[in-house]
């Protein structure tokens, strides 16, 4: 018997044992599945919100660095150019 066959047989036996346990403890299994689903859902939503916030921060212009190296929190002022030609 090779190691691969032994590992495969052990995994099959483990799968059968887990199936039997799941049938006997169905309510616990359903509660566990719901808990895992809730954790995954909340973390996925948190990940999406974090990505949206990072994208929003990248497009905004909150900080302006002046010539002395200090960072000001005032928004950048747009240069005014005349919109008409005289």
VENMOLIN-V438821 format. One record per backbone hydrogen bond with DSSP energy under -1.0 kcal/mol. NH is the residue of the N-H (numbers start at 1). CO is the residue of the C=O. E is the energy in kcal/mol with one decimal. If there is no record, write none. Layout:
nh	co	e
NH	CO	E
NH	CO	E
This chain:
nh	co	e
6	2	-1.9
7	3	-2.5
8	4	-2.4
9	5	-2.6
10	6	-2.2
11	7	-2.3
12	8	-2.1
13	9	-2.4
14	10	-2.3
15	11	-2.4
16	12	-2.2
17	13	-2.3
18	14	-2.5
19	15	-2.1
20	16	-2.3
21	17	-2.5
22	18	-2.4
23	19	-1.9
24	20	-2.0
25	21	-2.4
29	25	-2.0
30	26	-2.5
31	27	-2.3
32	28	-2.3
33	29	-2.5
34	30	-2.3
35	31	-2.0
36	32	-2.5
37	33	-2.6
38	34	-2.3
39	35	-2.2
40	36	-2.5
41	37	-2.6
42	38	-2.6
43	39	-2.3
44	40	-2.2
45	41	-2.4
46	42	-2.3
47	43	-2.2
48	44	-2.4
49	45	-2.5
50	46	-2.3
51	47	-2.2
52	48	-2.5
53	49	-2.4
54	50	-2.3
55	51	-2.3
56	52	-2.4
57	53	-2.6
58	54	-1.9
59	55	-1.3
60	56	-1.2
64	72	-1.8
66	70	-2.0
69	66	-1.8
72	64	-2.6
